[in-house]
Amino acid sequence: MQLFYSRAFLRSLSTFSTRCAPCVCATPSIVLSSLPQLPPILLPEAGLGNVPHARTRLLEAQDFDAWVALRETVLATLPDPDFYVREDDEKDFFQAHMYPGGELIGVFVDGALVAYAMVELPGEHEAHNLGHVIGLDPAQQGMVAHLSSCMVLPQWRGRQLQRTLLSARLGLAQAHGRPLCMAMVSLRNHRSRHNMLRQGLRVVWTGTIDGLQRHVAMIDLEQGMDFATEGELLLPSLDYEALRAAALAGYACVGEVRAPDGAVSLRYARHLAHNRRPR
Ligand SMILES: CC(C)(COP(=O)(O)OP(=O)(O)OC[C@H]1O[C@@H](n2cnc3c(N)ncnc32)[C@H](O)[C@@H]1OP(=O)(O)O)[C@@H](O)C(=O)NCCC(=O)NCCS
């Protein structure tokens, strides 16, 4: 995982000089702080952890039809319709995640798209900026990246693709100067929440977005996030009111406990002083 992230980043540096204006290539520090465009190839020479023959690259306009087809397959077979509610306009949604508005990573096996993951770089004053939604200080909303939609075709699940793609997206967000990465997730999507928690995101907010009960999970790649080690709460994962109240009281979900029958309880710890938490 770490290898994926750092090699992709090194690759972005190695190909940078052919893609940028000469004046911004003067020193490595300038390169790091002014990446105008990331390279379309992320890691062609080494597959993903559990799918060694997979290849990744950033999706472009001509990939739209394959992306739609993948979504059709996944949405037609969702185990629970609350896991993912389709956006109003597929074209707008795809377009909003094209550079410079974001990035879209595709995973290909034998040339066919088997998974994708999206990063959005929302404007700091946009109403849908999750920093705004959860009440982050307006001055910090320009540091927010959205870890938007991620889907894996059913036959390719269970190979840690979502987790790997989360890691890659954190790298992309960081490279874009957006250290506050946020994701929206359904309370019922245990798999997705599990993968986010495992990558270090913490559920800092629970509430209603567009009429849907949603968590917002977040990671601060710059300053980290600290939590009290004592006084944890254990809450049922589907108890919306309790989860919402815990977040409002300054607690965040830092882990989960899975019962043999599949029921999930969430561990909430008190969020310690941090100037980038919901107010
Ligand atoms: C969510 C999705 C992207 C995950 O894809 P994936 O890469 O195959 O994820 P995996 O199946 O490898 O995840 C497995 C992890 O979930 C955990 N998991 C599985 N069932 C779980 C449950 N009931 N509770 C908690 N964790 C669970 C597994 O233990 C495993 O974690 P581990 O590796 O730490 O043991 C995929 O299922 C999908 O496309 N779903 C439909 C669309 C969707 O819901 N997208 C997310 C919202 S945008």
The ligand as a Tripos MOL2 file, in Angstrom:
@<TRIPOS>MOLECULE
LIG
   48    50     1     0     0
SMALL
NO_CHARGES

@<TRIPOS>ATOM
      1 C1        -17.6760   -0.9720   -0.7220 C.3       1 LIG1
      2 C2        -16.8010   -1.6060   -1.7860 C.3       1 LIG1
      3 C3        -16.1780   -0.5100   -2.6330 C.3       1 LIG1
      4 C4        -15.6930   -2.3890   -1.0740 C.3       1 LIG1
      5 O1        -14.9360   -3.0470   -2.0590 O.3       1 LIG1
      6 P1        -13.7160   -4.0080   -1.7480 P.3       1 LIG1
      7 O2        -12.4600   -3.3790   -2.1360 O.co2     1 LIG1
      8 O3        -13.9640   -5.3010   -2.3850 O.co2     1 LIG1
      9 O4        -13.7290   -4.0970   -0.2050 O.3       1 LIG1
     10 P2        -13.4470   -5.4060    0.5320 P.3       1 LIG1
     11 O5        -14.5450   -6.3970    0.2710 O.co2     1 LIG1
     12 O6        -12.0490   -5.8710    0.1940 O.co2     1 LIG1
     13 O7        -13.4970   -4.9660    2.0390 O.3       1 LIG1
     14 C5        -13.2920   -5.9660    2.8890 C.3       1 LIG1
     15 C6        -13.0970   -5.4230    4.2800 C.3       1 LIG1
     16 O8        -14.3920   -5.1470    4.8200 O.3       1 LIG1
     17 C7        -14.5170   -5.8600    6.0350 C.3       1 LIG1
     18 N1        -15.9210   -6.2100    6.2110 N.ar      1 LIG1
     19 C8        -16.6420   -7.0610    5.4970 C.ar      1 LIG1
     20 N2        -17.8820   -7.1570    6.0130 N.ar      1 LIG1
     21 C9        -17.9310   -6.3180    7.0850 C.ar      1 LIG1
     22 C10       -18.9210   -5.9780    8.0330 C.ar      1 LIG1
     23 N3        -20.1300   -6.5090    8.0030 N.pl3     1 LIG1
     24 N4        -18.6110   -5.0820    8.9930 N.ar      1 LIG1
     25 C11       -17.3900   -4.4990    9.0440 C.ar      1 LIG1
     26 N5        -16.4020   -4.8100    8.1560 N.ar      1 LIG1
     27 C12       -16.6750   -5.7050    7.1970 C.ar      1 LIG1
     28 C13       -13.6280   -7.0730    5.8530 C.3       1 LIG1
     29 O9        -13.2530   -7.6480    7.0880 O.3       1 LIG1
     30 C14       -12.4460   -6.4760    5.1180 C.3       1 LIG1
     31 O10       -11.5900   -5.7990    5.9940 O.3       1 LIG1
     32 P3        -10.1340   -6.4000    6.3840 P.3       1 LIG1
     33 O11        -9.3610   -6.4660    5.1020 O.co2     1 LIG1
     34 O12        -9.6170   -5.3590    7.3310 O.co2     1 LIG1
     35 O13       -10.4170   -7.7200    7.0090 O.co2     1 LIG1
     36 C15       -17.5960   -2.5870   -2.6920 C.3       1 LIG1
     37 O14       -18.2230   -3.5210   -1.8500 O.3       1 LIG1
     38 C16       -18.6320   -1.8720   -3.5500 C.2       1 LIG1
     39 O15       -18.3630   -1.4790   -4.6750 O.2       1 LIG1
     40 N6        -19.8510   -1.7500   -2.9960 N.am      1 LIG1
     41 C17       -20.9600   -1.0760   -3.6950 C.3       1 LIG1
     42 C18       -20.7590    0.4310   -3.8290 C.3       1 LIG1
     43 C19       -20.4610    1.0610   -2.4990 C.2       1 LIG1
     44 O16       -21.0840    0.7830   -1.4820 O.2       1 LIG1
     45 N7        -19.4590    1.9520   -2.5280 N.am      1 LIG1
     46 C20       -19.0570    2.6610   -1.3160 C.3       1 LIG1
     47 C21       -19.7840    3.9340   -1.1660 C.3       1 LIG1
     48 S1        -19.1670    5.1320   -2.3140 S.3       1 LIG1
@<TRIPOS>BOND
     1     1     2 1
     2     2     3 1
     3     2     4 1
     4     2    36 1
     5     4     5 1
     6     5     6 1
     7     6     7 2
     8     6     8 1
     9     6     9 1
    10     9    10 1
    11    10    11 2
    12    10    12 1
    13    10    13 1
    14    13    14 1
    15    14    15 1
    16    15    16 1
    17    15    30 1
    18    16    17 1
    19    17    18 1
    20    17    28 1
    21    18    19 ar
    22    18    27 ar
    23    19    20 ar
    24    20    21 ar
    25    21    22 ar
    26    21    27 ar
    27    22    23 1
    28    22    24 ar
    29    24    25 ar
    30    25    26 ar
    31    26    27 ar
    32    28    29 1
    33    28    30 1
    34    30    31 1
    35    31    32 1
    36    32    33 2
    37    32    34 1
    38    32    35 1
    39    36    37 1
    40    36    38 1
    41    38    39 2
    42    38    40 1
    43    40    41 1
    44    41    42 1
    45    42    43 1
    46    43    44 2
    47    43    45 1
    48    45    46 1
    49    46    47 1
    50    47    48 1
@<TRIPOS>SUBSTRUCTURE
     1 LIG1         1 GROUP 0 **** ****
